Amino acid sequence: MEIRAIKIRERGNVPRSMAKQHRQASREAYQRIAEEHHRENTPKRFTVEHGQAAGYQKRSGEALAFGTKAFWGSYTGRKLRKYGHMLPLVFTGETRNRARMATIVVTTNRGQLRYQVNALNFNPWTRDEFTRLTTAEVDSLGQIWEEVYNRVLDKDLDQGMRFV
C-alpha cells in the first residue's frame, strides 16, 4: 500500500550541498511513517468504527432487518452465524492475520507497505477500502513525517557544524 495522501510542507529546492542530508532525512521519515501506519492503523482497518469513518461500502445483509430469513441468508448473516462477528473486511480472519505481515519499501520520494493479502482482490472495492486513509490518519502521519525529517536534518546540521 502506497501512502500517497499525506500532506508534507513544501520547502522548495534543496541546495546541492544538502542533497545527501535531505535524502537521508526523507528516507528515515518515510520509513517511520510506514512503520507507524502498519503498527497503529492497519489493525483498525478491520473494525466497525474505522469502517464507518472511512466510508466502507455496506455489505449484503447490513441493511436487512436482523433475524429475518433474508438476513441469515446474506453474507453478513452467514458470517455472523458461522464465525460470530460482523467485522468489515474479515470473514474467517485469515486476511486480518496476513495483514500483520508487511514489507516496507522506502525511497527518497515515498514509503510503501506491501501486504500479502490476496483476499482483498476478491471484490473490486475491498482493496480500496483497505488502503483508504481517514483525515485523522493523514494528519497524524504528516506530523510524524515532519518531526522525523526535521529531527534528522537538525542532527545532521549540528554534526556538520562541529566539524567546521
GUDOMI-348054 format. One record per residue (C-alpha): residue number from 1; residue in three letters; x, y, z. Coordinates in steps of 0.1 Angstrom, whole numbers. Example, Ala and Ser with C-alpha at 12.3 -4.5 7.8 and 13.67 -1.06 7.14 Angstrom:
// GUDOMI-348054
<rec><num>1</num><residuo>ala</residuo><x>123</x><y>-45</y><z>78</z></rec>
<rec><num>2</num><residuo>ser</residuo><x>137</x><y>-11</y><z>71</z></rec>
This chain:
// GUDOMI-348054
<rec><num>1</num><residuo>met</residuo><x>0</x><y>0</y><z>0</z></rec>
<rec><num>2</num><residuo>glu</residuo><x>15</x><y>33</y><z>-10</z></rec>
<rec><num>3</num><residuo>ile</residuo><x>8</x><y>62</y><z>13</z></rec>
<rec><num>4</num><residuo>arg</residuo><x>2</x><y>89</y><z>-12</z></rec>
<rec><num>5</num><residuo>ala</residuo><x>-23</x><y>112</y><z>6</z></rec>
<rec><num>6</num><residuo>ile</residuo><x>0</x><y>126</y><z>33</z></rec>
<rec><num>7</num><residuo>lys</residuo><x>4</x><y>163</y><z>32</z></rec>
<rec><num>8</num><residuo>ile</residuo><x>40</x><y>174</y><z>35</z></rec>
<rec><num>9</num><residuo>arg</residuo><x>50</x><y>210</y><z>37</z></rec>
<rec><num>10</num><residuo>glu</residuo><x>68</x><y>222</y><z>6</z></rec>
<rec><num>11</num><residuo>arg</residuo><x>103</x><y>235</y><z>14</z></rec>
<rec><num>12</num><residuo>gly</residuo><x>114</x><y>245</y><z>-21</z></rec>
<rec><num>13</num><residuo>asn</residuo><x>146</x><y>233</y><z>-38</z></rec>
<rec><num>14</num><residuo>val</residuo><x>172</x><y>216</y><z>-18</z></rec>
<rec><num>15</num><residuo>pro</residuo><x>207</x><y>231</y><z>-21</z></rec>
<rec><num>16</num><residuo>arg</residuo><x>232</x><y>208</y><z>-37</z></rec>
<rec><num>17</num><residuo>ser</residuo><x>253</x><y>208</y><z>-5</z></rec>
<rec><num>18</num><residuo>met</residuo><x>223</x><y>195</y><z>15</z></rec>
<rec><num>19</num><residuo>ala</residuo><x>211</x><y>168</y><z>-10</z></rec>
<rec><num>20</num><residuo>lys</residuo><x>227</x><y>139</y><z>9</z></rec>
<rec><num>21</num><residuo>gln</residuo><x>212</x><y>150</y><z>42</z></rec>
<rec><num>22</num><residuo>his</residuo><x>178</x><y>156</y><z>26</z></rec>
<rec><num>23</num><residuo>arg</residuo><x>177</x><y>121</y><z>10</z></rec>
<rec><num>24</num><residuo>gln</residuo><x>187</x><y>105</y><z>43</z></rec>
<rec><num>25</num><residuo>ala</residuo><x>161</x><y>125</y><z>63</z></rec>
<rec><num>26</num><residuo>ser</residuo><x>134</x><y>118</y><z>38</z></rec>
<rec><num>27</num><residuo>arg</residuo><x>141</x><y>81</y><z>37</z></rec>
<rec><num>28</num><residuo>glu</residuo><x>141</x><y>79</y><z>75</z></rec>
<rec><num>29</num><residuo>ala</residuo><x>108</x><y>99</y><z>77</z></rec>
<rec><num>30</num><residuo>tyr</residuo><x>91</x><y>76</y><z>52</z></rec>
<rec><num>31</num><residuo>gln</residuo><x>104</x><y>46</y><z>70</z></rec>
<rec><num>32</num><residuo>arg</residuo><x>90</x><y>58</y><z>103</z></rec>
<rec><num>33</num><residuo>ile</residuo><x>55</x><y>67</y><z>89</z></rec>
<rec><num>34</num><residuo>ala</residuo><x>53</x><y>33</y><z>72</z></rec>
<rec><num>35</num><residuo>glu</residuo><x>62</x><y>15</y><z>104</z></rec>
<rec><num>36</num><residuo>glu</residuo><x>38</x><y>37</y><z>124</z></rec>
<rec><num>37</num><residuo>his</residuo><x>9</x><y>32</y><z>99</z></rec>
<rec><num>38</num><residuo>his</residuo><x>15</x><y>-5</y><z>99</z></rec>
<rec><num>39</num><residuo>arg</residuo><x>16</x><y>-7</y><z>137</z></rec>
<rec><num>40</num><residuo>glu</residuo><x>-12</x><y>17</y><z>146</z></rec>
<rec><num>41</num><residuo>asn</residuo><x>-36</x><y>19</y><z>117</z></rec>
<rec><num>42</num><residuo>thr</residuo><x>-36</x><y>-15</y><z>100</z></rec>
<rec><num>43</num><residuo>pro</residuo><x>-53</x><y>-33</y><z>128</z></rec>
<rec><num>44</num><residuo>lys</residuo><x>-80</x><y>-6</y><z>128</z></rec>
<rec><num>45</num><residuo>arg</residuo><x>-89</x><y>-14</y><z>92</z></rec>
<rec><num>46</num><residuo>phe</residuo><x>-109</x><y>-44</y><z>104</z></rec>
<rec><num>47</num><residuo>thr</residuo><x>-130</x><y>-26</y><z>130</z></rec>
<rec><num>48</num><residuo>val</residuo><x>-166</x><y>-13</y><z>126</z></rec>
<rec><num>49</num><residuo>glu</residuo><x>-156</x><y>21</y><z>138</z></rec>
<rec><num>50</num><residuo>his</residuo><x>-129</x><y>26</y><z>111</z></rec>
<rec><num>51</num><residuo>gly</residuo><x>-153</x><y>12</y><z>85</z></rec>
<rec><num>52</num><residuo>gln</residuo><x>-178</x><y>39</y><z>93</z></rec>
<rec><num>53</num><residuo>ala</residuo><x>-152</x><y>66</y><z>95</z></rec>
<rec><num>54</num><residuo>ala</residuo><x>-136</x><y>56</y><z>62</z></rec>
<rec><num>55</num><residuo>gly</residuo><x>-170</x><y>51</y><z>44</z></rec>
<rec><num>56</num><residuo>tyr</residuo><x>-168</x><y>14</y><z>37</z></rec>
<rec><num>57</num><residuo>gln</residuo><x>-195</x><y>1</y><z>14</z></rec>
<rec><num>58</num><residuo>lys</residuo><x>-223</x><y>-17</y><z>31</z></rec>
<rec><num>59</num><residuo>arg</residuo><x>-222</x><y>-55</y><z>27</z></rec>
<rec><num>60</num><residuo>ser</residuo><x>-251</x><y>-77</y><z>18</z></rec>
<rec><num>61</num><residuo>gly</residuo><x>-273</x><y>-81</y><z>48</z></rec>
<rec><num>62</num><residuo>glu</residuo><x>-262</x><y>-50</y><z>67</z></rec>
<rec><num>63</num><residuo>ala</residuo><x>-293</x><y>-31</y><z>56</z></rec>
<rec><num>64</num><residuo>leu</residuo><x>-317</x><y>-60</y><z>62</z></rec>
<rec><num>65</num><residuo>ala</residuo><x>-336</x><y>-65</y><z>94</z></rec>
<rec><num>66</num><residuo>phe</residuo><x>-317</x><y>-86</y><z>119</z></rec>
<rec><num>67</num><residuo>gly</residuo><x>-331</x><y>-121</y><z>124</z></rec>
<rec><num>68</num><residuo>thr</residuo><x>-351</x><y>-123</y><z>92</z></rec>
<rec><num>69</num><residuo>lys</residuo><x>-346</x><y>-152</y><z>67</z></rec>
<rec><num>70</num><residuo>ala</residuo><x>-331</x><y>-128</y><z>42</z></rec>
<rec><num>71</num><residuo>phe</residuo><x>-306</x><y>-116</y><z>68</z></rec>
<rec><num>72</num><residuo>trp</residuo><x>-294</x><y>-151</y><z>77</z></rec>
<rec><num>73</num><residuo>gly</residuo><x>-290</x><y>-159</y><z>40</z></rec>
<rec><num>74</num><residuo>ser</residuo><x>-269</x><y>-129</y><z>33</z></rec>
<rec><num>75</num><residuo>tyr</residuo><x>-231</x><y>-125</y><z>35</z></rec>
<rec><num>76</num><residuo>thr</residuo><x>-234</x><y>-107</y><z>69</z></rec>
<rec><num>77</num><residuo>gly</residuo><x>-258</x><y>-133</y><z>83</z></rec>
<rec><num>78</num><residuo>arg</residuo><x>-237</x><y>-163</y><z>72</z></rec>
<rec><num>79</num><residuo>lys</residuo><x>-205</x><y>-146</y><z>87</z></rec>
<rec><num>80</num><residuo>leu</residuo><x>-223</x><y>-139</y><z>120</z></rec>
<rec><num>81</num><residuo>arg</residuo><x>-237</x><y>-174</y><z>122</z></rec>
<rec><num>82</num><residuo>lys</residuo><x>-205</x><y>-193</y><z>112</z></rec>
<rec><num>83</num><residuo>tyr</residuo><x>-178</x><y>-171</y><z>128</z></rec>
<rec><num>84</num><residuo>gly</residuo><x>-197</x><y>-150</y><z>153</z></rec>
<rec><num>85</num><residuo>his</residuo><x>-188</x><y>-115</y><z>141</z></rec>
<rec><num>86</num><residuo>met</residuo><x>-198</x><y>-87</y><z>117</z></rec>
<rec><num>87</num><residuo>leu</residuo><x>-163</x><y>-71</y><z>113</z></rec>
<rec><num>88</num><residuo>pro</residuo><x>-156</x><y>-54</y><z>79</z></rec>
<rec><num>89</num><residuo>leu</residuo><x>-130</x><y>-70</y><z>56</z></rec>
<rec><num>90</num><residuo>val</residuo><x>-130</x><y>-101</y><z>78</z></rec>
<rec><num>91</num><residuo>phe</residuo><x>-147</x><y>-134</y><z>70</z></rec>
<rec><num>92</num><residuo>thr</residuo><x>-126</x><y>-162</y><z>85</z></rec>
<rec><num>93</num><residuo>gly</residuo><x>-99</x><y>-139</y><z>99</z></rec>
<rec><num>94</num><residuo>glu</residuo><x>-71</x><y>-151</y><z>76</z></rec>
<rec><num>95</num><residuo>thr</residuo><x>-69</x><y>-118</y><z>58</z></rec>
<rec><num>96</num><residuo>arg</residuo><x>-66</x><y>-99</y><z>91</z></rec>
<rec><num>97</num><residuo>asn</residuo><x>-38</x><y>-123</y><z>103</z></rec>
<rec><num>98</num><residuo>arg</residuo><x>-19</x><y>-120</y><z>70</z></rec>
<rec><num>99</num><residuo>ala</residuo><x>-22</x><y>-82</y><z>71</z></rec>
<rec><num>100</num><residuo>arg</residuo><x>0</x><y>-83</y><z>103</z></rec>
<rec><num>101</num><residuo>met</residuo><x>29</x><y>-91</y><z>80</z></rec>
<rec><num>102</num><residuo>ala</residuo><x>41</x><y>-64</y><z>56</z></rec>
<rec><num>103</num><residuo>thr</residuo><x>72</x><y>-55</y><z>36</z></rec>
<rec><num>104</num><residuo>ile</residuo><x>82</x><y>-19</y><z>38</z></rec>
<rec><num>105</num><residuo>val</residuo><x>99</x><y>-4</y><z>8</z></rec>
<rec><num>106</num><residuo>val</residuo><x>113</x><y>31</y><z>12</z></rec>
<rec><num>107</num><residuo>thr</residuo><x>128</x><y>56</y><z>-12</z></rec>
<rec><num>108</num><residuo>thr</residuo><x>136</x><y>93</y><z>-11</z></rec>
<rec><num>109</num><residuo>asn</residuo><x>102</x><y>101</y><z>-25</z></rec>
<rec><num>110</num><residuo>arg</residuo><x>78</x><y>76</y><z>-9</z></rec>
<rec><num>111</num><residuo>gly</residuo><x>73</x><y>48</y><z>15</z></rec>
<rec><num>112</num><residuo>gln</residuo><x>53</x><y>17</y><z>5</z></rec>
<rec><num>113</num><residuo>leu</residuo><x>37</x><y>-10</y><z>25</z></rec>
<rec><num>114</num><residuo>arg</residuo><x>33</x><y>-43</y><z>7</z></rec>
<rec><num>115</num><residuo>tyr</residuo><x>9</x><y>-68</y><z>21</z></rec>
<rec><num>116</num><residuo>gln</residuo><x>4</x><y>-104</y><z>11</z></rec>
<rec><num>117</num><residuo>val</residuo><x>-34</x><y>-103</y><z>14</z></rec>
<rec><num>118</num><residuo>asn</residuo><x>-48</x><y>-117</y><z>-18</z></rec>
<rec><num>119</num><residuo>ala</residuo><x>-83</x><y>-119</y><z>-3</z></rec>
<rec><num>120</num><residuo>leu</residuo><x>-86</x><y>-82</y><z>-7</z></rec>
<rec><num>121</num><residuo>asn</residuo><x>-87</x><y>-87</y><z>-45</z></rec>
<rec><num>122</num><residuo>phe</residuo><x>-119</x><y>-107</y><z>-43</z></rec>
<rec><num>123</num><residuo>asn</residuo><x>-141</x><y>-77</y><z>-47</z></rec>
<rec><num>124</num><residuo>pro</residuo><x>-130</x><y>-45</y><z>-66</z></rec>
<rec><num>125</num><residuo>trp</residuo><x>-138</x><y>-22</y><z>-37</z></rec>
<rec><num>126</num><residuo>thr</residuo><x>-121</x><y>-41</y><z>-8</z></rec>
<rec><num>127</num><residuo>arg</residuo><x>-86</x><y>-31</y><z>-17</z></rec>
<rec><num>128</num><residuo>asp</residuo><x>-97</x><y>5</y><z>-20</z></rec>
<rec><num>129</num><residuo>glu</residuo><x>-113</x><y>2</y><z>15</z></rec>
<rec><num>130</num><residuo>phe</residuo><x>-82</x><y>-13</y><z>30</z></rec>
<rec><num>131</num><residuo>thr</residuo><x>-59</x><y>14</y><z>16</z></rec>
<rec><num>132</num><residuo>arg</residuo><x>-82</x><y>43</y><z>23</z></rec>
<rec><num>133</num><residuo>leu</residuo><x>-69</x><y>68</y><z>48</z></rec>
<rec><num>134</num><residuo>thr</residuo><x>-90</x><y>89</y><z>71</z></rec>
<rec><num>135</num><residuo>thr</residuo><x>-83</x><y>126</y><z>76</z></rec>
<rec><num>136</num><residuo>ala</residuo><x>-71</x><y>120</y><z>111</z></rec>
<rec><num>137</num><residuo>glu</residuo><x>-46</x><y>93</y><z>99</z></rec>
<rec><num>138</num><residuo>val</residuo><x>-33</x><y>117</y><z>71</z></rec>
<rec><num>139</num><residuo>asp</residuo><x>-28</x><y>145</y><z>96</z></rec>
<rec><num>140</num><residuo>ser</residuo><x>-10</x><y>123</y><z>122</z></rec>
<rec><num>141</num><residuo>leu</residuo><x>13</x><y>106</y><z>96</z></rec>
<rec><num>142</num><residuo>gly</residuo><x>21</x><y>140</y><z>81</z></rec>
<rec><num>143</num><residuo>gln</residuo><x>31</x><y>153</y><z>115</z></rec>
<rec><num>144</num><residuo>ile</residuo><x>53</x><y>123</y><z>122</z></rec>
<rec><num>145</num><residuo>trp</residuo><x>70</x><y>128</y><z>88</z></rec>
<rec><num>146</num><residuo>glu</residuo><x>77</x><y>165</y><z>96</z></rec>
<rec><num>147</num><residuo>glu</residuo><x>90</x><y>156</y><z>131</z></rec>
<rec><num>148</num><residuo>val</residuo><x>114</x><y>129</y><z>119</z></rec>
<rec><num>149</num><residuo>tyr</residuo><x>125</x><y>148</y><z>89</z></rec>
<rec><num>150</num><residuo>asn</residuo><x>133</x><y>179</y><z>109</z></rec>
<rec><num>151</num><residuo>arg</residuo><x>150</x><y>159</y><z>137</z></rec>
<rec><num>152</num><residuo>val</residuo><x>173</x><y>140</y><z>113</z></rec>
<rec><num>153</num><residuo>leu</residuo><x>181</x><y>172</y><z>93</z></rec>
<rec><num>154</num><residuo>asp</residuo><x>188</x><y>192</y><z>125</z></rec>
<rec><num>155</num><residuo>lys</residuo><x>210</x><y>163</y><z>138</z></rec>
<rec><num>156</num><residuo>asp</residuo><x>230</x><y>163</y><z>106</z></rec>
<rec><num>157</num><residuo>leu</residuo><x>234</x><y>201</y><z>106</z></rec>
<rec><num>158</num><residuo>asp</residuo><x>245</x><y>200</y><z>142</z></rec>
<rec><num>159</num><residuo>gln</residuo><x>271</x><y>174</y><z>135</z></rec>
<rec><num>160</num><residuo>gly</residuo><x>283</x><y>193</y><z>104</z></rec>
<rec><num>161</num><residuo>met</residuo><x>287</x><y>224</y><z>125</z></rec>
<rec><num>162</num><residuo>arg</residuo><x>311</x><y>207</y><z>149</z></rec>
<rec><num>163</num><residuo>phe</residuo><x>335</x><y>197</y><z>121</z></rec>
<rec><num>164</num><residuo>val</residuo><x>338</x><y>233</y><z>107</z></rec>
